[in-house]
């Protein structure tokens, strides 16, 4: 099985996210079919939080959402590193 993990546009896929994606072949396939911008949104959404516990919760939710066919994080204003107008939502 191909374990290649496609990247995002701006953000690299961090190791903890790689481990989660490699754990489930179906979710990895769904991940790789997302557009680079969609993958970037997930990566940023997971990594922008400060607490390890919150980051783990985001990874778990991402896995659940991907398994349900969702393509981007719900209620996410967008990556502030890619969209300057989204920065107002982050401190």
C-alpha positions as CSV (number, residue, x, y, z in Angstrom):
1,X,0.0,0.0,0.0
2,X,1.2,3.5,-0.8
3,X,1.9,5.4,2.4
4,X,2.7,8.7,0.7
5,X,1.2,11.7,2.4
6,X,0.4,14.6,0.1
7,X,1.5,18.1,1.5
8,X,-0.4,21.3,1.9
9,X,0.3,24.6,0.1
10,X,2.1,26.4,2.9
11,X,2.4,24.1,5.9
12,X,4.3,20.8,6.1
13,X,2.5,17.8,7.5
14,X,3.8,17.4,11.1
15,X,4.9,14.0,12.4
16,X,1.9,13.5,14.7
17,X,-0.5,14.1,11.9
18,X,1.5,11.8,9.6
19,X,1.2,9.0,12.2
20,X,-2.6,9.5,12.5
21,X,-3.1,9.5,8.7
22,X,-0.9,6.4,8.2
23,X,-3.0,4.6,10.9
24,X,-6.1,4.4,8.6
25,X,-5.7,3.6,4.9
26,X,-9.1,4.9,4.0
27,X,-8.6,8.3,5.6
28,X,-5.1,8.6,4.1
29,X,-6.7,8.0,0.7
30,X,-9.3,10.7,1.4
31,X,-6.5,13.0,2.6
32,X,-4.5,12.5,-0.6
33,X,-7.6,13.3,-2.8
34,X,-8.1,16.7,-1.1
35,X,-6.7,19.7,-2.9
36,X,-3.4,21.2,-1.5
37,X,-5.3,24.1,-0.2
38,X,-7.8,21.9,1.7
39,X,-4.9,19.9,3.2
40,X,-3.3,23.2,4.2
41,X,-6.4,24.2,6.0
42,X,-6.5,21.0,8.0
43,X,-2.8,21.2,8.9
44,X,-3.1,24.8,10.0
45,X,-6.2,24.0,12.0
46,X,-4.4,21.2,13.8
47,X,-1.2,23.1,14.5
48,X,-2.4,26.6,15.4
49,X,-3.6,25.5,18.9
50,X,-1.3,25.9,21.9
51,X,-2.1,22.9,24.1
52,X,-1.1,19.4,23.3
53,X,-4.5,18.1,24.5
54,X,-6.3,20.5,22.1
55,X,-4.1,19.5,19.2
56,X,-4.8,15.8,19.9
57,X,-8.5,16.6,19.9
58,X,-8.2,18.4,16.6
59,X,-6.4,15.4,15.0
60,X,-9.1,13.1,16.3
61,X,-11.9,15.3,15.0
62,X,-10.1,15.7,11.6
63,X,-9.9,11.9,11.3
64,X,-13.6,11.7,12.1
65,X,-14.5,14.5,9.7
66,X,-12.5,13.1,6.9
67,X,-14.1,9.7,7.4
68,X,-17.5,11.4,6.9
69,X,-16.3,13.0,3.7
70,X,-15.7,16.5,5.0
71,X,-13.1,18.4,3.1
72,X,-12.2,21.4,5.4
73,X,-12.6,22.2,9.1
74,X,-16.0,23.4,10.1
75,X,-16.4,26.9,11.3
76,X,-12.7,27.8,10.5
77,X,-12.0,31.3,9.2
78,X,-9.1,30.0,7.1
79,X,-5.3,29.7,7.5
80,X,-4.1,33.1,8.8
81,X,-0.7,32.4,7.3
82,X,-2.3,32.1,3.8
83,X,-5.2,34.5,4.2
84,X,-4.3,37.8,5.9
85,X,-7.9,38.7,6.4
86,X,-8.4,35.6,8.6
87,X,-5.7,36.9,11.1
88,X,-8.4,38.9,13.0
89,X,-9.8,35.6,14.4
90,X,-6.5,34.7,16.1
91,X,-4.6,36.2,19.0
